[in-house]
Amino acid sequence: MRSPLILLAAGVLALSAAGSAQATPWGPLAPPNPHLGPVGTSTMHGDAGSSDATPLAGPGPGPLAVSAYPLASACPTLLQGADGLVVALCTSIAGQRPTVHLLDPEVRGPIGYSLAALELAKGSLLGGVYAYLDDADRLVAVDGNRALVRVAHTGDADGRWTLTIDDTVDLSAAIPVGDNVTGLVPDRSGNVWFATGKGVVGLVTPAGATATLTLPAGEEVANSISSAPSGRVAVATTHALYEFRADAAGRPEQLWRAAYDRGTARKPGQLSWGTGSTPTYFGPETGAEYLTIVDNADGPVKVLIFRSGTGESVCSRPVLTEGGAGSENSPIGIGRSVFVASTYGYPYPAVPEGAGPAVPAVAPFAGGMTRVDVDERGCHTVWENSVRSAAVPHLSITDGRLYTVTRVGPQVTTPLDGYTFTVIDPATGAVRSESPLPGTIVDDPLQTSALIATGGRVFQGTITGILRIA
C-alpha cells in the first residue's frame, strides 16, 4: 500500500539474537533483519517482509483513551525505535514539505506535540513515504534531491532533542531526473534496496556503492518493496511481481517475473492501474517461503501466492466477493493465512499524476475483508466479512487480534462520516469491539498503516496529524 495521505497535502519486544523464527499460534514471523530496528515497529508494514503482523500486543477490546497530536500534517509513516520514541514522517499541509517529527508517546513536546522536527527536500507525491528505522534508530529515507539520508535523533542533559542528517548517499546518478524512490528496504547483507516510480530497481552497498537495473518500459512501481531472510527482494510493478537478489558483484539480479491480471483500468479506491499490494512474505515454516499480492482483475480480484525463490504459483483465490472488488492495501501474511481488506470506492482526495481515470469514476465504499489459508491442496477461503476498513489492518500474534479503523456512515461516503477503532477475531472474522474515534474528514486515516507500539498503544496517522489510542 502506498500512502494517500501525502496526496492530500499536494518495553520493546525483540526476537533472539540468533534470528530464529518465533513460533506462535499465528506464526511464525520471519527471523528479524539485523539492519532494522525493533520487530513490528521499524517499517510501515512491521518488518522487512511487510507481514503487517507484529509481536506486540494491541490495546484489546473495551474502553479506550484517545488523544491527538495535531501536527497540521498528513502522517503516513509512524515508526518506533528501541528507545521507545516514535519517529513520524509527515507532509505539512502548508507548503507540502516532508517533515520528520520525533514524538514521546507519553509527553507533549515543545513544538506542537513534537520533541523535534526536521524538514527534508520535497520530491514527488509518493516519493519518500516508505522510510524505515535502522538498527541505530535512524530514519532511512530518500529525499526529493534523490539522496539516501539517515536521520538520527539525540537528546541533551536538559531534555532538548535534535534531529540531524547523520549520513547521505547521492543517488542522482542512479535515478533519472523527474523520478523518485517509492519503495525502500534493507536486505540481510546490509544492502539498501530501492525501487522508483518509473521502474528503476537498485541497491546501495554498505560501502556506499550503487548499482541499478531498469524494468521493462511502461512498468511502474507504486508500492513499497520487501525483503526475506534468504536475501531475496520482492518488487510489485503495475504489471508483474518480481524477485531479485544481489549477485556476486553486488548488482541487482532478477530471479523471476510473474505477470498478473491488471484489469482494463484503474479502479475507484486504487491509486494506480495495477496491484495495490506491497508484496508480503509469509509461511508456516520459515515465515518467508511464500510471497503474495492481490491482482487488479476486472470483477472479483484474486489473492496470488507464489513460492519465494522460484516464482512457482502455489495457488490463487478470489477475494472480497461480498464487498468491493479491489484493494490498495498490502495483505497481512502470517503462517498459512492471508488477510485482505477492500478499498474499492474509497474517496481519496487525489491520485498521482498519470494514474489514469478510474472505471467507473466513483463507486460506493462497501468494504469487506477476506481470510484465505494455504494448505497441501491449495487455497481456500476461511471467512469473509463486511468490515469497512479505513486503514491498513494489523494482526498481533501475541494477543491474537486484528486491529483496524473502520469508516461509519452510508456506503456513498460523505465528509461527515465517522470512524471507530475496531477489533476483529482473526479466526472467524467477527467484530469483537468498536470504540468511537474523532469523526469527520479531518480525522480520515485514508487507508494508511497504524503503528502498534509498546505498552498496548496504537498510533494512527490521519489527514491532519496522529491519533494515540490506548
Secondary structure, 3 states (H helix, E strand, C coil): CCCCHHHHCCCCCCCCCCCCCECCCCCCECCCCCCECCCCCCECCCCCCCCCEECCCCCCCCCCCEEEECCCEEEEEEEECCCCCEEEEEEECCCCCEEEEEECCCCCCCECCECEEEECCCCCCCCCCCCEEECCCCEEEECCCCEEEEEEEEECCCCCEEEEEEEEEECCCCCCCCCCEEEEEECCCCCEEEEECCCEEEEECCCCCEEEEECCCCCCCCCCCEECCCCCEEEECCCEEEEEEECCCCCEEEEEEEECCCCCCECCCCCCCCCCCCCEEECCCCCCCEEEEECCCCCCEEEEEEECCCCCEEEEEEECCCCCCCCCCCCEEECCEEEEECCCCCCCCCCCCCCCCECCCCCCCCCCEEEEEEECCEEEEEEEECCCECCECEEECCCCEEEEEEEECCCCCCCCCEEEEEEECCCCCCEEEEEEECCCHHHCCCCCECEECHHHCEEEECCCCEEEEC
